[in-house]
């Protein structure tokens, strides 16, 4: 599981819960809020579908977003994770370089 640095995610109770469930947590590089997979992979796909339509109710928006979410394939999610992993690795290298040279 990848966690950002939100206070709710750093709460002791959350850390204990994840540890008790043997869930591996991948640390989030500091100052990198855009590295959550949903932010650069899932949300743009949903947003593109929503931008193409005019909705008359919140229920219609919710239904269209759910339809798009449910249509994602295993390959879509695999590509998202692989792209996220490459971005995380590049960010860690850049942050190490920047902070190491200060």
SVG drawing of the C-alpha trace seen along z (x, -y; Angstrom):
<svg xmlns="http://www.w3.org/2000/svg" viewBox="-31 -24 57 34">
<polyline fill="none" stroke="black" stroke-width="0.4" points="0.0,0.0 1.3,-3.5 0.5,-6.2 0.9,-9.9 2.1,-12.0 -1.4,-13.1 -1.7,-13.3 -4.5,-10.7 -2.2,-8.2 0.5,-8.8 -1.7,-8.3 -0.4,-5.6 -3.8,-3.7 -3.5,-3.5 0.1,-2.3 -0.8,0.3 -3.7,1.5 -1.6,1.9 1.1,3.7 -1.4,6.1 -2.7,6.9 0.9,7.4 0.3,4.8 3.5,3.4 3.5,-0.4 5.6,-2.1 6.7,-5.5 5.7,-8.6 8.6,-11.0 8.2,-14.3 6.7,-17.2 5.3,-14.9 1.5,-15.0 1.0,-14.1 2.5,-10.6 -0.7,-8.9 -1.6,-6.5 -5.2,-7.8 -4.1,-11.4 -2.2,-10.7 -3.8,-7.5 -7.3,-6.9 -8.7,-10.5 -7.6,-11.7 -9.4,-8.8 -12.6,-9.5 -12.2,-13.3 -11.9,-12.8 -15.2,-11.0 -16.9,-13.5 -15.7,-16.5 -17.3,-15.0 -20.8,-15.1 -23.4,-17.5 -25.1,-16.1 -28.4,-17.1 -27.8,-15.5 -25.1,-14.4 -26.5,-10.8 -25.7,-10.9 -22.2,-12.1 -21.7,-9.3 -23.1,-6.7 -20.8,-7.8 -17.7,-7.8 -18.6,-4.4 -19.2,-3.1 -15.7,-4.3 -14.1,-2.9 -15.7,0.5 -14.6,0.6 -10.9,0.4 -9.1,3.6 -6.3,5.5 -3.9,4.2 -5.1,0.6 -4.3,1.1 -1.0,2.8 0.1,0.0 -0.9,-2.5 1.1,-0.7 4.2,-0.4 4.0,-4.1 3.6,-5.0 6.6,-2.9 8.8,-4.6 7.7,-8.0 8.4,-7.2 11.9,-5.9 12.6,-9.0 11.3,-11.3 13.4,-9.6 16.5,-10.0 15.8,-13.6 15.0,-14.4 18.2,-12.6 20.2,-14.6 18.7,-17.9 18.8,-17.4 22.3,-15.8 23.7,-18.8 22.3,-21.4"/>
</svg>
